[in-house]
Structure formats: structure tokens, C-alpha cells
Amino acid sequence: MNERWKPSTTVAAVIENDGRFLLVEEHTPEGLRLNNPAGHLEPGESLVQGCEREVLEETAHAFRAQALVGIYLSRFQRPANLQNGTPLQDITYLRFAFCGQLGLFDAQRRLDTGIVRTVWLSADEIRQSATRHRSAMVLRCMEDYLRGQRYPLDVLTTDASALVWPISS
């Protein structure tokens, strides 16, 4: 292996209200899937900032992270597609999942590209829809949340150098 291995860092939100969880339904190469509001960490932001941004982009709701639910490492392999020449994709995800307070809804805001709609589902509905999940982490994050797994946000440290982007020379 000549290339350095770099997992994709993602952030996700587990958002619960009255026993129902906010998920997004999104287009993926595998079809229409359910996911936590989630996405990739972008340059110049902390993990918390990234999660709050992703929730806003995917649900049109403000969000304030209050605790870290967990850190998850998973691997996904998308088979090669001989028809369009797409090679096998082997992706490792490092997911930081947060819970917190859902804020105001912005009815004028368009949902992020690929997001079809938001849905509120009970824990049982989420368990029953596992074959439609974007990844196994959707269910795992919810189950960890339901077990009361929470870590204070101060376990995460973002050095100021990570918030400066692009790096000036």
C-alpha cells in the first residue's frame, strides 16, 4: 500500500423528541436510504460546528449539540460497476455522533442536494426499517443514545490551527 490510509471523518446527530427520532431520507448510489442528519467534516470547522451545520443543511432546523453519543469506525465497500466503469470503492468512515437540542425551523431553506425529506420515526420503526438505512451506524447510534450513552463535549479538543482555512503561506 503506497498511499496513506485516510478514513472519511463524518458527523451525525441523534435527535429525539417525544420518543421519535429525526432522520433524513436521501438518494444514494444504493437507492433511497434513511440516515441520521449527517455528513463530512469540512475544513475550518470543529466537530461540533460540522454537526450543527449538517443538521441545518439536511433538515432546515437549527441544532445545538449538547453531548457526544459515541465515536464509530466502519467500513463500506461499493462494488465496481462495469457498465459505467466505476471501480470498487472501499471507504472507512470515522463517525462522531452527537445529541442535542433541535432549534427553529427555517421554512425558506432548501434541503441539501440529495435529501428528499425529513421523517420522524419511533425507535421500533427505525429498528424495523434497518434494510433501508444508509449504514448500520444509524441504528447503533440510536441504540447507544437510548442506553443513555453520553460524553461531555469537552472530551473533544479543536486546536485553533484547525479552524484557520485555507492555510496562509
Secondary structure, 3 states (H helix, E strand, C coil): CCCCCCCEEEEEEECEECCEEEEEEEEECCEEEEECCEEECCCCCCHHHHHHHHHHHHHCEEEEEEEEEEEEEEEEEECCECCCCECCEEEEEEEEEEEEEEEEECCCCCCCCCEEEEEEEEHHHHHHCHHHECCCHHHHHHHHHHCCCCECHHHCCCCHHHHCCCCCC
